[in-house]
Amino acid sequence: MRIICFLILFFTVFLSSHAQINRLKVFEPDSTETGFKIVRIKDTKLKYLTREAKLTDPRTVLNRVKPLKRWYKRFKPTSFWKKVNEFGLNINEVSFVNWNAGGDNSVSALASFRFARNYKFRYLNWDNEAQLRYGMNAQEGRKLRKTDDQLRLSTTISFRRDTITNWYYSVKANFNTQFSNGFKYPDRENPISRFMAPGYLFVGIGTSYIPPNDKFNLYISPATMKSTFVLDDALSNLGSFGVEAGDNVFMEMGFLVTNTWEKEVLKNVLMKHRINLYTDYVRSFGNVDVDWEMNFNLKVNQYINANIGTHLIFDDDIKFDEVVADDGTIVDPGISRIQFKQLLGVGILYNF
């Protein structure tokens, strides 16, 4: 039995000494051979082409590149400013040749500019607007005459307590004057108005009602200072526009209500309404000064439109039919009257 165990142990040691042992090489370097080769196939011209085949050259040649005919809109960050730049020009012309009924050739032109910069974000609302208008009329046999003249600037800063309410605390300032001399034609020697004669400045605090669509604005101010400027010595010496004779500035404190509204009443018919109501506390409380404009823009296309407008003014400080004696004393100061202007024209309206 011992002999058999010895033989088994001997054969086990003999076989293990001749066996091959492969040890694991942990840090064995990677092989540098890729294992594949690139074989270029010779281009061959197809005898028959399918309908879907496109014979295009993958290489870009600069002289074959064409500019884009359509520019794609790039991403623009959100802006809380609304900008308006408008230019309008209305021209009316009448010409006669051998006209039996008679008449004079005439040409009228009215140019207008409107600029607006409005900011609105959460609690703050800031509106700024500038309106400039000037019109001339040329008629056969007489000199040029002014038909319209206006310079109007306004700014309003409003603040509200939360984003739910439409009522704001507001501070408002308006300035109105004209560009050139005004005459009572045919008298061209004695101007009845000039630049800053008159000029009106309204500054006040109050509250505004501004709905989310921004097309309606109601401003109520119980404390508004009205300053009337007459910076022409000849007109100030006459006491024109409510100033004392010889003074250039007259100031009042009163109550002001302003309302603006824009609405498309019919298709391509836009109504623009603006009214100012002011009464003075000290001199004549209850006597209301009115400045009311109503315009209808009838849009024909992107650039051509027709305009129908009216402008009504009543100011107790502006007198008519004044009687002055030869020595310069005022016999009759005159009376206040309603001033009314009507406008009808067809022209262009360009936004830029």
C-alpha positions as CSV (number, residue, x, y, z in Angstrom):
1,M,0.0,0.0,0.0
2,R,2.9,2.3,0.8
3,I,4.5,1.5,-2.5
4,I,1.3,2.5,-4.4
5,C,1.0,5.9,-2.6
6,F,4.6,6.7,-3.3
7,L,4.2,6.0,-7.0
8,I,1.2,8.3,-7.2
9,L,3.1,11.1,-5.5
10,F,6.1,10.6,-7.8
11,F,4.0,10.9,-11.0
12,T,2.2,14.0,-9.6
13,V,5.4,15.9,-9.0
14,F,6.9,14.8,-12.3
15,L,3.9,16.0,-14.4
16,S,3.6,19.4,-12.5
17,S,7.3,20.2,-13.2
18,H,6.9,19.8,-16.9
19,A,3.5,21.7,-17.2
20,Q,3.5,25.4,-18.8
21,I,2.3,28.2,-16.5
22,N,1.1,31.6,-18.1
23,R,1.3,34.4,-15.5
24,L,-1.1,37.4,-15.7
25,K,0.6,40.6,-16.9
26,V,-1.2,43.5,-15.4
27,F,0.8,46.3,-17.0
28,E,1.0,44.8,-20.5
29,P,1.4,47.6,-23.2
30,D,-1.4,48.1,-25.8
31,S,-1.0,46.9,-29.3
32,T,-0.3,49.7,-31.9
33,E,-1.7,47.7,-34.8
34,T,-5.1,49.0,-36.0
35,G,-6.3,45.8,-37.5
36,F,-7.8,47.5,-40.6
37,K,-6.6,49.3,-43.7
38,I,-8.1,52.1,-45.9
39,V,-8.6,51.0,-49.4
40,R,-9.5,53.7,-51.9
41,I,-11.9,52.7,-54.6
42,K,-11.5,54.2,-58.0
43,D,-14.4,56.6,-58.9
44,T,-16.4,55.2,-61.8
45,K,-18.9,57.1,-63.9
46,L,-22.4,55.7,-63.7
47,K,-24.0,54.9,-67.0
48,Y,-27.5,55.1,-65.7
49,L,-28.5,57.6,-63.0
50,T,-31.5,57.2,-60.8
51,R,-33.9,60.1,-60.3
52,E,-32.9,60.6,-56.7
53,A,-29.2,60.8,-57.5
54,K,-27.7,64.3,-56.9
55,L,-24.4,65.0,-58.6
56,T,-22.9,67.4,-56.0
57,D,-19.4,68.2,-55.2
58,P,-18.6,67.9,-51.5
59,R,-15.9,70.4,-51.8
60,T,-16.9,74.1,-51.2
61,V,-15.8,76.4,-53.9
62,L,-16.0,80.1,-53.0
63,N,-16.9,81.4,-56.4
64,R,-20.0,79.1,-56.4
65,V,-21.3,80.3,-53.0
66,K,-24.4,82.5,-53.4
67,P,-25.6,85.0,-50.7
68,L,-28.7,84.2,-48.7
69,K,-31.9,85.7,-50.1
70,R,-33.7,85.4,-46.8
71,W,-32.2,86.4,-43.5
72,Y,-33.4,84.3,-40.7
73,K,-34.5,86.2,-37.5
74,R,-31.9,85.9,-34.8
75,F,-32.7,85.6,-31.2
76,K,-33.5,88.9,-29.6
77,P,-33.7,89.4,-25.8
78,T,-36.9,90.5,-24.4
79,S,-37.2,94.3,-24.2
80,F,-39.6,96.2,-22.0
81,W,-39.4,99.3,-24.2
82,K,-41.9,100.0,-27.0
83,K,-40.7,102.4,-29.7
84,V,-42.7,104.4,-32.2
85,N,-41.2,106.4,-35.1
86,E,-43.8,107.8,-37.5
87,F,-43.5,110.2,-40.4
88,G,-46.6,111.4,-42.2
89,L,-47.0,113.7,-45.2
90,N,-50.4,114.8,-46.6
91,I,-50.5,116.8,-49.9
92,N,-53.6,118.4,-51.4
93,E,-53.5,120.0,-54.9
94,V,-56.0,121.8,-57.1
95,S,-55.1,122.8,-60.6
96,F,-57.2,124.6,-63.3
97,V,-56.7,124.9,-67.0
98,N,-59.2,126.9,-69.0
99,W,-61.8,126.2,-66.3
100,N,-65.0,128.1,-67.0
101,A,-66.2,128.1,-63.4
102,G,-63.0,129.8,-62.3
103,G,-60.7,129.1,-59.4
104,D,-57.1,129.5,-58.3
105,N,-54.4,126.8,-58.3
106,S,-53.3,125.8,-54.8
107,V,-51.1,123.3,-53.1
108,S,-51.2,122.4,-49.4
109,A,-48.8,120.2,-47.5
110,L,-48.8,119.0,-43.9
111,A,-45.8,117.1,-42.4
112,S,-45.9,115.4,-39.1
113,F,-43.6,113.4,-36.9
114,R,-44.4,111.3,-33.9
115,F,-41.9,109.6,-31.6
116,A,-42.7,107.5,-28.5
117,R,-40.6,105.6,-26.0
118,N,-42.7,103.7,-23.5
119,Y,-41.3,101.4,-20.8
120,K,-43.5,99.0,-18.8
121,F,-42.3,96.3,-16.4
122,R,-44.2,95.0,-13.4
123,Y,-44.6,98.1,-11.1
124,L,-43.1,100.8,-13.2
125,N,-44.6,102.5,-16.3
126,W,-42.8,105.4,-18.1
127,D,-44.4,107.0,-21.2
128,N,-42.6,109.6,-23.4
129,E,-44.0,111.1,-26.5
130,A,-43.1,113.9,-28.9
131,Q,-45.4,115.3,-31.7
132,L,-44.3,117.7,-34.3
133,R,-46.7,119.1,-37.0
134,Y,-46.2,121.9,-39.6
135,G,-48.4,122.7,-42.6
136,M,-48.2,125.3,-45.4
137,N,-50.5,126.4,-48.2
138,A,-49.5,128.0,-51.5
139,Q,-52.2,129.6,-53.6
140,E,-51.9,131.4,-56.9
141,G,-51.7,135.1,-56.5
142,R,-50.7,135.2,-52.8
143,K,-47.8,134.4,-50.5
144,L,-47.3,131.2,-48.4
145,R,-49.6,130.8,-45.4
146,K,-49.3,128.6,-42.4
147,T,-52.0,126.1,-41.9
148,D,-50.8,124.1,-38.9
149,D,-48.0,124.5,-36.3
150,Q,-47.6,122.3,-33.2
151,L,-44.8,121.2,-30.9
152,R,-46.0,118.9,-28.1
153,L,-43.8,117.0,-25.6
154,S,-45.1,114.8,-22.7
155,T,-43.7,112.4,-20.1
156,T,-45.4,110.4,-17.4
157,I,-43.8,108.2,-14.7
158,S,-46.2,105.8,-13.0
159,F,-45.8,103.4,-10.1
160,R,-48.2,100.8,-8.7
161,R,-48.1,98.8,-5.5
162,D,-48.7,95.3,-7.1
163,T,-49.2,93.7,-10.5
164,I,-52.9,93.1,-10.1
165,T,-54.2,96.7,-9.9
166,N,-54.5,99.0,-12.9
167,W,-54.3,102.2,-10.8
168,Y,-50.9,103.9,-10.6
169,Y,-49.4,106.8,-8.7
170,S,-48.2,109.2,-11.4
171,V,-46.1,112.3,-12.1
172,K,-46.9,114.0,-15.4
173,A,-45.4,116.9,-17.4
174,N,-46.7,118.4,-20.7
175,F,-45.2,121.1,-22.8
176,N,-46.9,122.8,-25.8
177,T,-45.8,125.6,-28.1
178,Q,-45.3,126.4,-31.9
179,F,-42.4,126.8,-34.3
180,S,-43.0,130.0,-36.2
181,N,-44.9,133.2,-36.2
182,G,-48.7,133.2,-36.5
183,F,-50.6,136.0,-38.3
184,K,-54.2,137.0,-38.8
185,Y,-54.1,137.0,-42.6
186,P,-53.8,139.1,-44.7
187,D,-52.0,141.1,-42.0
188,R,-48.3,139.9,-42.1
189,E,-46.8,142.7,-40.1
190,N,-48.1,142.1,-36.6
191,P,-47.7,138.5,-35.4
192,I,-50.4,137.3,-33.0
193,S,-48.2,134.4,-31.7
194,R,-44.6,133.3,-31.8
195,F,-42.3,130.5,-30.6
196,M,-42.8,130.3,-26.8
197,A,-45.5,133.0,-27.1
198,P,-47.5,131.3,-25.9
199,G,-45.9,128.2,-24.4
200,Y,-47.7,126.0,-21.9
201,L,-46.1,123.8,-19.2
202,F,-48.2,121.4,-17.0
203,V,-46.5,119.7,-14.1
204,G,-48.5,117.7,-11.5
205,I,-49.0,114.6,-9.5
206,G,-52.0,112.3,-9.3
207,T,-53.2,108.9,-10.2
208,S,-53.6,107.0,-13.5
209,Y,-55.8,104.2,-14.7
210,I,-53.9,102.1,-17.3
211,P,-55.4,98.8,-18.5
212,P,-53.0,96.0,-19.6
213,N,-53.6,96.7,-23.4
214,D,-52.1,100.3,-23.0
215,K,-54.7,101.7,-25.4
216,F,-56.5,103.6,-22.7
217,N,-55.1,106.0,-20.2
218,L,-56.9,108.2,-17.7
219,Y,-54.9,110.6,-15.6
220,I,-56.4,112.6,-12.7
221,S,-54.4,115.2,-10.9
222,P,-55.7,117.3,-8.0
223,A,-52.4,119.3,-7.9
224,T,-51.2,120.6,-11.3
225,M,-49.2,123.7,-11.9
226,K,-49.8,125.4,-15.2
227,S,-47.2,127.9,-16.5
228,T,-48.0,130.2,-19.4
229,F,-44.9,131.7,-21.2
230,V,-45.1,134.7,-23.4
231,L,-41.4,135.4,-24.3
232,D,-42.2,138.1,-26.8
233,D,-42.1,141.7,-25.5
234,A,-44.7,143.1,-27.9
235,L,-47.2,140.4,-26.9
236,S,-46.4,140.5,-23.2
237,N,-46.9,144.3,-23.1
238,L,-50.4,143.7,-24.6
239,G,-51.1,141.2,-21.8
240,S,-51.8,138.4,-24.3
241,F,-52.7,134.9,-23.3
242,G,-53.6,135.8,-19.7
243,V,-50.2,137.3,-18.5
244,E,-50.0,140.7,-16.8
245,A,-48.9,143.5,-19.1
246,G,-45.1,143.4,-19.2
247,D,-44.7,140.0,-17.6
248,N,-43.4,136.9,-19.4
249,V,-44.7,134.1,-17.2
250,F,-48.0,133.5,-15.5
251,M,-48.5,130.5,-13.1
252,E,-51.6,128.8,-11.9
253,M,-52.5,125.9,-9.6
254,G,-55.5,123.7,-10.5
255,F,-57.1,120.4,-11.2
256,L,-56.2,118.5,-14.4
257,V,-57.9,115.5,-16.1
258,T,-56.3,113.9,-19.2
259,N,-57.6,111.0,-21.2
260,T,-56.1,109.2,-24.3
261,W,-57.7,106.3,-26.1
262,E,-56.9,104.4,-29.3
263,K,-59.4,101.9,-30.8
264,E,-60.0,100.2,-34.1
265,V,-63.7,101.1,-34.6
266,L,-63.9,99.5,-38.0
267,K,-61.5,97.4,-40.1
268,N,-58.5,99.5,-41.0
269,V,-60.1,102.5,-39.3
270,L,-58.2,103.6,-36.1
271,M,-59.6,106.2,-33.8
272,K,-57.2,108.4,-31.7
273,H,-58.7,110.5,-28.9
274,R,-57.0,112.9,-26.5
275,I,-58.6,115.4,-24.2
276,N,-57.3,117.8,-21.5
277,L,-59.5,119.5,-18.9
278,Y,-58.1,122.0,-16.5
279,T,-59.5,124.4,-14.0
280,D,-57.7,126.9,-11.8
281,Y,-58.3,126.9,-8.0
282,V,-57.6,130.6,-7.3
283,R,-58.7,132.8,-10.2
284,S,-61.7,131.0,-11.8
285,F,-62.5,127.6,-10.2
286,G,-65.1,125.8,-12.3
287,N,-64.2,127.6,-15.5
288,V,-62.7,124.7,-17.5
289,D,-60.1,125.0,-20.2
290,V,-60.6,122.4,-22.9
291,D,-58.1,120.9,-25.4
292,W,-59.7,118.1,-27.3
293,E,-58.3,116.2,-30.4
294,M,-60.1,113.5,-32.3
295,N,-58.5,111.8,-35.3
296,F,-59.5,108.9,-37.6
297,N,-56.8,107.1,-39.6
298,L,-58.2,105.2,-42.6
299,K,-55.5,102.7,-43.7
300,V,-55.3,102.0,-47.4
301,N,-52.1,99.9,-47.3
302,Q,-48.9,99.8,-45.4
303,Y,-47.8,103.3,-46.5
304,I,-50.9,105.2,-47.7
305,N,-53.7,106.4,-45.5
306,A,-56.4,109.0,-45.2
307,N,-56.8,111.2,-42.1
308,I,-59.8,112.9,-40.8
309,G,-59.4,115.0,-37.6
310,T,-60.8,117.8,-35.5
311,H,-59.2,119.9,-32.8
312,L,-61.2,122.0,-30.3
313,I,-59.7,124.5,-27.8
314,F,-61.4,126.7,-25.3
315,D,-59.1,128.8,-23.0
316,D,-60.6,131.7,-21.0
317,D,-57.2,133.5,-21.0
318,I,-57.3,133.8,-24.8
319,K,-59.4,136.8,-25.9
320,F,-60.9,137.8,-29.2
321,D,-62.2,141.1,-30.6
322,E,-60.0,143.1,-28.4
323,V,-60.4,146.9,-28.8
324,V,-57.3,149.1,-28.4
325,A,-57.3,152.9,-28.4
326,D,-54.9,155.0,-30.3
327,D,-52.8,155.7,-27.2
328,G,-52.4,152.0,-26.6
329,T,-55.0,151.6,-23.8
330,I,-57.3,148.6,-24.0
331,V,-60.9,149.8,-24.3
332,D,-62.5,146.3,-24.5
333,P,-60.5,143.2,-23.5
334,G,-62.6,141.0,-25.7
335,I,-64.3,137.7,-25.0
336,S,-63.2,134.1,-25.0
337,R,-64.4,131.9,-27.9
338,I,-64.2,128.3,-29.0
339,Q,-61.3,127.6,-31.3
340,F,-62.0,124.8,-33.8
341,K,-59.9,123.2,-36.5
342,Q,-60.8,120.5,-39.0
343,L,-58.4,118.4,-41.1
344,L,-58.9,116.1,-44.1
345,G,-56.0,114.7,-46.1
346,V,-54.6,111.7,-47.9
347,G,-50.9,111.0,-47.8
348,I,-48.2,108.6,-46.7
349,L,-47.4,107.2,-43.2
350,Y,-44.0,105.6,-42.8
351,N,-42.7,103.8,-39.7
352,F,-39.0,103.6,-39.2
